[in-house]
Amino acid sequence: MDYVQFGHTGLRVSRLALGGMTYGSPDWRPWVLDEATSRPFIKQALELGINFFDTADMYSLGAGEEVMGRALRDFAKREEVVIATKVFYPMSDKPNDRGLSRKHILSSIDASLRRLGTDYVDLYIAHRFDPHTPIDETLEAFDTIVRSGKARYIGASSMYSWQFMSMLARQRELGLARFVSMQNHYNLIYREEEREMLPLCRHEKIAITPWSPLARGRLSKPLQEKTQRAETDNLAQQWYDQAVMEEAIVNAVDRVAKARGVPMTQVAIAWAASRPGITAPIVGASKPHHLPDAVAGIQLELTADEIAELERPYRPRAVAGHE
């Protein structure tokens, strides 16, 4: 496993991060694994050299953090792993149990730390942009968390480039702790981030940790192969609805993979990881071969002709994933 600098910080992370949405409680989503079934994947990630683990308070409404926290305490030393979690989405039907208000952020970090069983997280992320809260309030709350030692760094996730730049500029103007990472939606089927967000992050030396590099599994197998997640993941059905373009892209991944004699996952991950500025794609794993394939994909070098073949079918599409 290779380790790289995390944006402009001194932190070093594995070139691949394990995402925690898949682990927690199937009561939340039918494709989520329970704790006993989840733990082997977290252990496998550590054995493969992954030191970067990403979760969120809303995954299984807190159970995801609990499962990740217990496994990491059992299988690793705290100082050897990088733990990221996120705040924004509703955790209950209470009016203040959501968003990026000072009240919710400061309450949420304490709740996340309790669930994770740690005194601090390495990276605390604004899961989405909150249009209902003044950005100064949000940014000052994140700064408080860094200065209190409850988070070593802060980051952001999917939003428009102008929103992210507004926050970065305000942090600089006020002398507040700055976002050091962007976790955005990016894969061969969804490349709209190439227009503004990726160039912005490269210019500002922001770490880029794309989520869904396999397009919720659509780039890991031929389209005719169905899974429980593909059939029950409502968000994925909204985001990946460009039937003709999607089929052409998946078929291109399949052709390159067959020519190389490797699984499609390796090709899709290799493409995502090789794009300029990408720090560490975030992948989920629910089958024993998922993580080894993803790690092999990080190490796979695609030729210029292969990259051109993979990218050729893409057409501009609507922004997706900011919800």
Order of alpha helices (4+ residues) and beta strands (2+ residues): beta-beta-beta-alpha-beta-alpha-beta-alpha-beta-alpha-beta-alpha-beta-alpha-beta-alpha-alpha-alpha-alpha-beta-alpha-alpha
